[in-house]
Structure formats: C-alpha cells, structure tokens
Amino acid sequence: MQQLGHKALIALFGWFVCQAFSPVCAQGLPGAPGPAPAIMPAAGLDPSLLAQIGSQTVKDTIPIDLTPVRLPERGNIFDKFRAGALYNLPARMFFDASVENTIRLETNVFQTLKNNRADCIYRVLPNCTLGYALGQHTRVSSNYFFIRDTYAINHVLNRNINSVGFRLDQDFPVNEKTTGTVGMFARELFQTDQPELNDWIPSVVLVRRAGARAIVYGSVLGQVRFRKVLGRYQEFDQFYSVGGVYRKRAWVFTGDCTFISNFGKRALRFGPNNCNFVVTLEAARQISPRLPLAAFVRVEPIFNIGANQAQGFAGVNVRVFGGIRAEISKPAIFPVKFGRG
C-alpha cells in the first residue's frame, strides 16, 4: 500500500468487509465435503492459507477440514501494497487481511470408497491476522477467520465456522537464503450445530529462496485437538508438507504435497484412524497493477488411506477451485543500520 491516504485506506477496508459477505465466489482449501479451514498466521511467512484435511465428522460422518497451513510468501503478488505500508502505524506492528471467494467442484463430497456424490460449493473466507514483532526474529499475533460453505445439492453439509487463535513464532536464520521458524498456535473453532474444538498446533517450517523468483519449503505440524479448551482429548494429527512458490511478473504458481496422519478416540472422531495425501496446484494472476486483487484456479486431489469402509474417511475426492483473492498487509519494519565507510 504505497502512499495510501487515510480515506483510501478506509474505503479499501470497507471494500474488504463487503467482499467477505457478498455472493460472488468462494474459496476452498484442501479438505473434504463441507470443509472448514483455520488460519495459522506465521511470522515471516505470507498469510495465504492452504487448508489441509483433518478427518473430523459432522452430521452423520460428514468430514470437514479444519487445519490450514500457510504457503510461504504467496502473497508477494501484492508487493506494491505492502512495501511502504502505513507509516503512521507502529513500525513493529504487522497485519494481513484477505478475502477469498470461490466456487469449487468436488467429486466425492462424502468421501466414500464407492457411490461417489459430486457437488458444487460456494465458499467465502475472510481472514485477518494482527501481530507485533518483539524482535527481528520473534513475533506474537492473533488471528480470526470465518468460513461459509454453501452446497448446491447436499444442503446438510452447509456450515459456518469461526476461528479465533493466538500464535508465537521464533525464527532461526540458517544462512542468507534459508530460514527456519518454530511456532505454537492455539485456537478455538466454533462450528454450526457442533461442539467447540480447541487445537494446540506446534510447527516447524524451513523456507529457502531459490533464485530471485522462487522459494521452496518444508514443514511439520502437530495438531492436538480437544473438545472445549483443554477439555476432552479427541485426537492428535500430524502434517508433513513440502512445496514451492514461483513468481513471474503478474503470475504466481504454487505446488504443495502434504501427508496427514490422524489418530485419536473413535467415539469423538466419529470414525477410525486414517491417513490422507493431498496434492495442491494453483495458478494465480494479479488482475490489476493498482489493486491487491488476483484471480486463481486450484486443483486439489485428496487420497484417503487406511479406512476404506468408513464414510467420510475413504476414497478419492478431487476438488477444482476458481475464485478471486484480495489481500492487503503490512510487515514489521526495523531500522536499517549502515556500516561506516
């Protein structure tokens, strides 16, 4: 947001709010029928989310994906808007506000081994992160996101999900091109007609720049889930991801592969232990050089492993997304020290 005046900022924020509740498209993250992602705001990583599948069931074993993972620096498509952002705000404060509207096709919304049922889903996903840098490598932040999924045929899968969370991140620079980040994220999930879920998610992320236009990354996350805050233990899931992001002019290409291992109490999970393998490929293009707005398409096959007889935990579900993403952000700013010549 280079040289944005106060009036322009107010108008832009108002536009984001309108986008969040307007019937345009809808964003979907990797997951299952009626999925719902949560946000894992990270420090130096860009706030784009890639929701991953977490086998959880709703209304007669209807799976939902509630564990999102960030794609490092995918938001760079809007460099012009974050470069000199809001000088009149505290220098160490950082924020990111984004809205995704998508329409997606799913080939197996109930995730069954046979008799697959397809559907078309509209999703709106506003997501906000606000934080403060305690130092150049330490950050604290809070996150809120809202998901609304509306199914064209299987209305039983319609849902609203709200997530409120807090995060602590510590960077460990390896060299000029590589940085590791260790984080802890705690969040509360509120679902339509379902009990509250409390997640504690430790994470380790390694990001490496590959040339001037690309980065590659790997991450390991653990999700310990309870009913209510540290209440009844429900499950423990692990997420292992590798991927990359490539930029070329107005285009951003993203690829991610994630393996997920889920196990816990069957009575609370509404199903057996299982594993998932999710592949995500996305191409995004900036719509206007003056607006932080991008159009994108995303393909996401999901392979369920180890529970072929359980509805909601079996089969292959292919998701195809089309949508629009808007995002504005401000990084934490530190003074630059120049050496004496």
C-alpha positions in Angstrom: 0.0 0.0 0.0 2.3 2.7 -1.3 1.3 6.2 -0.2 -2.3 5.4 0.6 -4.2 8.2 2.3 -6.5 7.7 5.2 -9.6 8.0 3.1 -8.3 5.5 0.6 -7.5 3.0 3.4 -10.9 3.4 5.0 -12.5 2.8 1.6 -10.3 -0.3 1.0 -11.1 -1.8 4.3 -14.8 -1.2 3.7 -14.5 -3.0 0.4 -12.9 -6.0 2.1 -15.8 -6.2 4.5 -18.3 -6.1 1.7 -16.4 -8.8 -0.2 -16.5 -11.0 2.8 -20.3 -11.2 2.8 -21.1 -10.8 -0.9 -22.3 -13.7 -3.0 -19.6 -13.8 -5.6 -17.4 -16.9 -5.5 -15.9 -18.9 -2.6 -12.6 -20.1 -1.5 -11.8 -23.6 -0.7 -8.9 -25.1 0.9 -7.9 -28.7 0.7 -10.2 -30.7 2.6 -13.4 -32.7 2.4 -17.1 -32.2 1.9 -18.1 -29.1 3.7 -14.6 -28.4 4.9 -13.5 -25.6 7.0 -10.0 -24.4 7.4 -8.4 -22.4 10.1 -5.7 -20.0 10.0 -2.1 -20.4 11.1 -0.7 -16.9 10.8 3.0 -17.1 10.7 5.6 -14.5 11.2 7.8 -14.0 8.3 5.6 -16.2 6.1 2.9 -14.7 4.0 -0.7 -15.1 5.1 -2.0 -17.2 2.3 -3.7 -20.3 3.6 -3.8 -23.8 2.3 -6.3 -25.6 4.4 -5.5 -29.3 4.9 -7.8 -32.1 5.5 -8.4 -33.1 9.1 -10.7 -36.0 9.4 -13.5 -34.8 11.6 -17.1 -35.7 11.1 -20.2 -33.7 11.3 -23.9 -34.7 11.0 -23.6 -38.4 10.3 -19.9 -38.7 9.4 -19.5 -35.7 7.2 -15.8 -34.8 7.1 -14.5 -31.3 7.5 -11.0 -30.0 7.1 -10.1 -27.6 9.9 -6.4 -27.5 9.8 -4.9 -24.9 7.5 -1.2 -24.5 6.5 0.4 -21.4 5.2 2.1 -21.2 1.8 5.3 -19.1 2.4 5.2 -15.7 0.6 2.5 -16.5 -1.9 1.1 -13.0 -1.1 4.2 -11.5 -2.8 1.9 -10.9 -5.8 0.9 -7.6 -4.0 4.3 -6.3 -3.2 3.3 -2.8 -4.2 0.7 -2.7 -1.4 2.9 -3.9 1.4 6.2 -2.2 0.6 5.7 1.0 2.4 2.5 0.2 4.3 1.0 2.7 6.7 4.0 4.6 8.1 1.8 6.2 10.7 1.2 2.8 12.4 3.7 1.3 14.9 6.7 0.2 13.0 6.8 -3.3 14.6 3.1 -3.9 14.1 2.2 -6.2 11.3 -1.1 -7.3 9.8 -2.7 -9.1 6.9 -6.3 -9.0 5.8 -7.5 -11.2 3.0 -10.8 -12.4 1.5 -11.2 -15.3 -0.9 -14.4 -16.1 -2.8 -14.5 -19.3 -4.7 -16.7 -21.8 -6.4 -15.5 -25.4 -6.4 -16.4 -28.7 -7.8 -16.0 -31.8 -5.6 -16.2 -35.3 -7.0 -16.7 -37.2 -3.7 -18.2 -34.8 -1.1 -19.0 -37.6 1.5 -15.6 -39.2 0.9 -16.7 -42.8 0.3 -15.0 -45.7 -1.4 -17.9 -46.3 -3.8 -21.0 -44.5 -5.0 -19.3 -41.1 -5.1 -21.5 -38.0 -5.0 -20.4 -34.8 -6.6 -21.5 -31.2 -5.7 -20.7 -27.6 -6.4 -19.8 -25.4 -3.4 -19.6 -21.7 -2.9 -17.2 -20.5 -0.2 -16.4 -17.1 1.3 -13.3 -16.9 3.5 -12.3 -13.6 5.2 -9.1 -13.9 7.3 -7.3 -11.4 9.5 -4.0 -11.5 11.3 -2.7 -8.8 13.6 0.6 -9.1 15.4 3.6 -7.4 16.9 7.3 -8.1 16.4 9.1 -8.4 19.8 12.4 -8.5 17.9 13.6 -9.1 14.3 13.1 -12.9 14.8 10.3 -13.1 17.4 6.6 -12.4 16.9 3.3 -12.7 18.6 0.0 -12.4 16.7 -3.7 -13.1 16.9 -5.9 -14.5 14.1 -9.6 -14.6 13.1 -11.2 -16.2 10.2 -14.7 -17.1 9.1 -15.8 -19.7 6.6 -19.2 -20.1 5.0 -19.7 -23.2 2.7 -22.9 -23.4 0.7 -23.6 -26.7 -1.2 -25.8 -26.7 -4.3 -27.2 -30.2 -3.7 -26.1 -31.6 -0.3 -27.5 -28.9 1.9 -26.8 -31.0 5.0 -23.1 -30.0 4.5 -23.7 -26.3 4.7 -21.9 -24.7 7.6 -20.4 -21.7 9.2 -17.1 -21.9 11.1 -15.4 -19.2 13.1 -11.9 -19.5 14.4 -10.0 -17.3 17.0 -6.4 -18.0 17.7 -3.1 -16.7 19.2 0.4 -17.5 18.0 4.0 -17.2 19.0 6.8 -17.6 16.4 10.6 -17.6 16.6 12.9 -17.5 13.5 16.3 -19.2 13.3 18.2 -17.9 10.3 20.3 -20.7 8.8 22.0 -18.6 6.1 21.2 -15.7 3.7 18.8 -17.9 1.7 17.4 -20.2 4.4 15.3 -19.5 7.5 13.7 -21.9 10.0 10.7 -20.9 12.1 9.3 -22.7 15.2 5.8 -21.7 16.3 3.0 -22.5 18.6 -0.6 -21.8 17.6 -3.6 -22.1 19.9 -7.1 -21.7 18.5 -10.8 -22.2 19.3 -13.2 -23.3 16.5 -16.9 -22.6 16.6 -19.0 -24.7 14.1 -22.6 -24.6 13.2 -24.6 -27.0 15.5 -21.4 -28.7 16.6 -19.3 -28.7 19.8 -16.4 -26.3 20.1 -13.0 -27.6 19.2 -9.7 -26.4 20.8 -6.5 -27.0 18.9 -2.9 -26.7 20.0 -0.6 -26.7 17.0 3.2 -26.7 17.3 5.1 -26.3 14.0 8.5 -26.2 12.4 8.9 -24.6 9.0 12.0 -24.3 6.8 12.0 -21.9 3.9 14.7 -21.4 1.3 14.9 -18.9 -1.6 15.6 -20.4 -5.0 16.8 -17.6 -7.2 15.0 -14.3 -7.4 11.6 -15.6 -8.2 11.0 -18.8 -6.3 11.1 -20.4 -2.8 10.9 -23.9 -1.6 9.7 -25.0 1.8 9.1 -27.9 4.1 7.0 -28.1 7.3 6.0 -30.4 10.1 2.9 -29.6 12.2 1.2 -31.4 15.1 -2.4 -30.8 15.9 -3.7 -31.8 19.4 -7.5 -31.4 19.4 -9.8 -31.2 22.4 -13.5 -30.7 23.0 -13.5 -27.2 24.6 -10.3 -25.6 25.9 -8.0 -28.4 27.1 -11.2 -30.4 27.8 -11.8 -33.9 26.5 -8.9 -35.1 24.3 -10.2 -36.0 20.8 -7.2 -36.7 18.5 -3.6 -36.0 17.5 -2.9 -35.3 13.8 0.5 -34.8 12.1 1.0 -32.8 8.9 4.2 -33.2 6.7 4.4 -30.8 3.8 6.8 -29.9 1.0 6.2 -27.3 -1.7 7.3 -24.3 -3.7 6.2 -21.0 -5.0 7.3 -19.4 -8.3 6.6 -15.8 -9.4 6.8 -14.4 -12.9 5.5 -10.9 -13.4 1.8 -10.9 -12.5 1.7 -14.7 -12.2 2.2 -16.8 -9.1 2.4 -20.6 -9.3 2.2 -22.8 -6.2 2.7 -26.5 -5.6 2.2 -28.4 -2.3 2.2 -32.0 -1.2 1.0 -32.9 2.3 0.8 -36.2 4.1 -1.5 -36.3 7.1 -1.7 -39.0 9.8 -4.8 -38.9 12.1 -5.4 -40.9 15.2 -7.5 -40.4 18.4 -10.7 -41.5 20.1 -13.0 -43.1 17.6 -16.2 -42.1 19.5 -15.3 -38.4 19.3 -13.8 -38.5 15.8 -16.8 -40.4 14.5 -14.5 -42.7 12.6 -11.4 -44.8 12.6 -7.7 -43.7 12.5 -6.7 -42.9 8.9 -4.2 -41.1 6.7 -4.6 -38.6 3.9 -2.4 -37.5 1.0 -3.2 -34.1 -0.5 -1.7 -32.5 -3.6 -2.4 -28.8 -4.4 -1.6 -27.0 -7.6 -2.5 -23.3 -8.0 -2.0 -20.6 -10.6 -2.9 -17.0 -9.7 -2.7 -13.8 -11.7 -2.9 -10.3 -10.5 -6.0 -8.6 -12.1 -4.9 -5.0 -11.8 -1.5 -3.4 -11.1 -3.2 -0.9 -8.8 -5.5 -3.2 -6.8 -4.5 -6.1 -4.4 -6.8 -8.5 -6.3 -5.9 -11.8 -8.0 -7.9 -14.4 -9.9 -6.8 -18.1 -9.4 -7.6 -21.7 -10.3 -6.6 -24.5 -8.0 -6.7 -28.3 -8.4 -6.6 -30.5 -5.3 -6.9 -34.3 -5.3 -7.3 -35.9 -1.9 -6.5 -39.5 -1.2 -7.8 -41.2 1.9 -5.8 -44.2 3.2 -6.4 -46.8 5.8 -10.2 -46.6 6.4 -11.8 -47.8 3.2 -15.0 -49.0 4.9 -15.8 -45.8 6.8 -17.8 -43.0 5.2 -16.0 -39.7 5.5 -12.6 -41.4 5.7 -12.4 -43.3 2.4 -11.9 -42.9 -1.3 -10.6 -40.1 -3.5 -12.0 -36.6 -3.7 -10.9 -34.2 -6.4 -11.5 -30.5 -5.8 -11.3 -27.9 -8.6 -11.5 -24.3 -7.5 -12.0 -21.0 -9.3 -12.1 -17.7 -7.5 -10.8 -14.3 -6.5 -8.5 -13.3 -3.7 -8.0 -9.9 -2.3 -5.3 -9.1 0.3 -3.6 -6.2 2.0 -0.8 -6.4 4.5 1.8 -4.5 6.5 5.2 -6.1 7.5 7.0 -5.3 10.7 9.6 -2.6 10.0 13.0 -2.3 11.6 15.6 0.5 11.2 18.5 -0.3 8.8 22.0 0.1 10.2 24.6 1.2 7.8 28.2 0.3 8.3 30.8 3.1 8.4 32.5 3.5 5.0 
